[in-house]
Amino acid sequence: MSGYSFTIYGRNGAILTQESHSCPVDLSVQELEPVLKRQYASVSVYFTTWKYTLVPASLYDKEKVRSYLESVRDLSRDDRVLALEMPSHKAVMVYAVPYHIYNGIASLCRNVRFYPTAYVLIDRIASVQDNNRLLVSFTDGMLHIVAAERDRLLFANSFPAADMATAGYFIFSVTKEVLFNPEHTFLHILGKADERAEKELGNYFAGVRHLA
């Protein structure tokens, strides 16, 4: 984790406080205690992870939630495994939250919910108007990719990508896997990305667009 940020909203939706900080690899929850010890109506925590999978809603069994994830990812014994329903995609996202983050924040806050970065991308891809929808995000040395055809989700995964050459390899691999023609597909980016890399990717796609 290269850093963290937080935003506090008032009941009317206005931003009251917004801060960003760098932090060591292993973020201590105590560092956030001055903010988290105050009580809020709700707290949403968004974090970077590749420890997630999607299970068809028709096959989902809450008694098997951990086994779903263990079949595709290596889990630590203390990882807290959670699930989020995604009705619009007829699926359930099963994911792991590191023990020290879950316990540390949950002990300070009521009504806290945890969301992997990939969940945010899957939710936001609905706002892309194209027929072929390709949305990526670069966070903390990881690349998150979601692809959809109209409202049908085709692909969602995360890959280690310490540099743009590696990220580009995965982007083109996924584009090929879902049978999108890059020349007729816009690459959408959520969050920040290197301008030079964006320009290079734009040479292969119809264009590069940002989602706010």
Order of alpha helices (4+ residues) and beta strands (2+ residues): beta-beta-alpha-beta-beta-alpha-beta-beta-alpha-beta-alpha-beta-beta-beta-alpha-beta-alpha-beta
